[in-house]
Amino acid sequence: MTTKPPAIPVRSFRFSREQYHHLGELGFFDGKRVELIRGEILEMSPINWPHQLGKIKLARALSSAFTGIGWVNEQGPLATGDSEPQPDVAIIPGHPEDYAEHPRTALLVVEVADTTLADDTTTKAELYATAGIADYWVLDLNGRQLHVFRDPQLLPHALDATAYRTHDVLQPTDSVSPLAAPTVSILVADLLP
């Protein structure tokens, strides 16, 4: 009779942002699209044309809406604790020249979802809420909707998490105004490819 060997507990290694950057400098990610989420290095899927077109339309609309308030950062890193997501579009306060390193906050973050809706509305939503991003949108290409998350709140202490208090789902005929540019009204249909 043979005995089964004892189970070895699974241990995952969490990378710091500094380690993540060092691996990039060493060429570990050459030819790959990756981002750091809660210490884990995740490979991102290729960008298809509807996704790219949605990002272009978002960047155009938001660039106009935030003139003089902030600048559009397309798929640029956002340094948030042990993460460095690369949101499809982020509106960063001030001017790019005001920063000596990757921005740590944004006036608005938008993810375009064609295959990532579940992740964008859960994991990424919690990540951005924890970072204090007051206005987070997910452009759902398949559902032809815009998810608008606002009012990040710390959940009860035992849960040790932050989430958005409000989550509105807007249809193509609805309009939305960014919190940091409340006089601007954007038709959801104008953002969809």
C-alpha positions in Angstrom: 0.0 0.0 0.0 1.4 3.4 -0.9 0.6 6.5 1.0 -0.3 9.6 -0.7 2.3 12.4 -0.2 1.1 15.4 1.8 -0.5 18.2 -0.1 1.8 21.1 -0.8 0.0 24.3 -0.2 -0.3 26.6 -3.3 1.6 29.8 -2.8 1.4 32.6 -5.3 4.1 35.3 -5.6 2.9 38.9 -5.5 5.1 41.4 -7.4 5.6 44.9 -6.2 5.4 47.7 -8.8 9.2 48.1 -8.6 9.7 44.3 -9.4 7.2 44.5 -12.2 9.1 47.4 -13.8 12.4 45.6 -13.3 11.1 42.5 -15.1 9.9 44.8 -17.9 13.4 46.4 -18.2 14.9 42.9 -18.4 12.7 42.1 -21.4 10.4 39.6 -19.7 7.3 41.2 -21.3 8.7 41.9 -24.8 5.9 41.4 -27.3 3.2 41.0 -24.7 0.6 43.3 -23.3 0.6 43.0 -19.5 -0.7 44.8 -16.5 -0.1 44.5 -12.8 -3.3 43.8 -10.8 -3.0 43.3 -7.0 0.5 42.1 -7.4 -0.3 39.6 -10.2 1.0 40.1 -13.7 -1.8 39.5 -16.1 -1.6 39.2 -19.9 -4.2 41.3 -21.7 -6.0 40.0 -24.8 -5.4 41.6 -28.2 -7.4 44.7 -29.1 -9.9 44.0 -31.8 -11.3 46.8 -34.0 -14.6 47.5 -32.2 -12.6 47.8 -28.9 -10.2 50.2 -30.6 -13.0 52.2 -32.2 -14.8 52.5 -28.9 -11.5 53.8 -27.3 -11.0 56.3 -30.1 -14.6 57.6 -29.7 -14.2 57.9 -25.9 -10.9 59.7 -26.2 -12.3 62.2 -28.6 -15.5 62.9 -26.6 -13.6 63.2 -23.3 -10.7 65.2 -24.7 -13.2 67.9 -25.7 -15.1 67.6 -22.4 -12.0 68.0 -20.2 -10.3 70.8 -22.1 -8.5 72.9 -19.5 -9.3 70.4 -16.7 -7.2 67.4 -17.5 -5.6 65.3 -20.2 -6.5 62.0 -21.9 -4.2 59.1 -21.1 -5.0 56.2 -23.5 -3.9 52.8 -22.2 -1.3 54.4 -19.9 -0.4 53.0 -16.5 -2.1 54.3 -13.4 -0.1 53.6 -10.2 -2.5 52.4 -7.5 -0.9 50.6 -4.6 0.2 47.1 -5.6 -1.4 47.5 -9.0 -0.6 49.3 -12.3 -3.7 48.8 -14.5 -3.7 50.3 -18.0 -7.2 51.7 -18.4 -8.4 52.2 -21.9 -9.0 55.9 -21.2 -8.2 57.9 -18.1 -8.6 61.6 -17.6 -5.7 62.8 -15.5 -5.8 66.2 -13.8 -3.5 69.0 -15.0 -1.0 68.4 -17.8 1.3 65.5 -18.6 4.3 67.7 -17.9 3.1 68.0 -14.3 4.1 64.4 -13.6 7.5 62.9 -12.9 6.1 59.3 -12.8 2.9 57.4 -13.7 -0.2 59.2 -12.3 -1.7 57.8 -9.1 -5.2 59.2 -9.6 -7.6 60.2 -12.3 -10.7 62.3 -12.6 -12.4 59.6 -14.7 -11.4 56.1 -15.7 -13.0 54.2 -18.5 -12.6 50.6 -19.6 -13.9 49.3 -22.9 -15.4 45.8 -22.5 -15.9 43.3 -25.3 -14.6 40.2 -23.6 -13.8 41.6 -20.1 -17.2 42.9 -18.8 -17.3 40.6 -15.7 -13.7 41.6 -14.7 -14.2 45.3 -15.5 -17.4 45.5 -13.4 -16.0 43.5 -10.4 -12.2 43.3 -10.0 -11.4 46.5 -11.8 -14.3 48.4 -10.2 -13.0 47.4 -6.7 -9.4 48.4 -7.7 -10.5 51.8 -8.9 -12.8 52.4 -6.0 -10.0 51.5 -3.6 -7.8 54.0 -5.4 -10.4 56.7 -4.8 -11.4 57.2 -8.4 -14.7 59.0 -8.0 -16.0 58.3 -11.5 -15.5 55.0 -13.3 -17.2 53.9 -16.5 -17.3 50.6 -18.4 -18.4 50.8 -22.1 -20.0 47.5 -22.7 -19.7 46.9 -26.5 -21.8 43.7 -26.6 -24.6 45.0 -24.4 -24.4 48.4 -26.1 -24.5 50.1 -22.6 -22.5 52.3 -20.4 -22.0 51.2 -16.8 -21.4 54.3 -14.6 -19.9 53.6 -11.1 -19.7 56.4 -8.6 -19.2 57.2 -4.9 -16.4 54.8 -3.7 -17.1 53.7 -0.1 -15.1 51.5 2.3 -17.2 48.4 3.0 -17.6 47.1 6.6 -14.2 46.5 8.3 -14.5 42.8 8.2 -14.7 42.8 4.4 -11.5 44.9 4.0 -12.6 46.2 0.6 -13.9 49.3 -1.1 -16.7 49.4 -3.7 -18.8 51.9 -5.5 -22.1 52.8 -3.9 -23.9 53.6 -7.2 -23.9 51.6 -10.4 -26.1 52.9 -13.2 -26.5 51.3 -16.5 -27.2 53.7 -19.4 -28.6 52.9 -22.8 -27.6 54.4 -26.1 -30.3 57.0 -25.9 -29.2 58.2 -22.5 -26.7 60.9 -21.8 -24.0 61.1 -19.1 -22.1 64.0 -17.5 -18.6 63.3 -16.0 -18.4 64.3 -12.3 -15.4 66.6 -13.0 -17.1 68.2 -16.0 -20.7 68.4 -15.0 -21.8 70.9 -17.6 -20.8 68.5 -20.4 -23.4 66.0 -21.6 -22.3 63.0 -23.7 -24.8 60.8 -25.6 -23.9 57.1 -24.9 -24.6 56.3 -28.6 -21.8 58.6 -29.5 -19.3 56.5 -27.6 -20.4 53.1 -29.1 -18.7 51.8 -32.3 
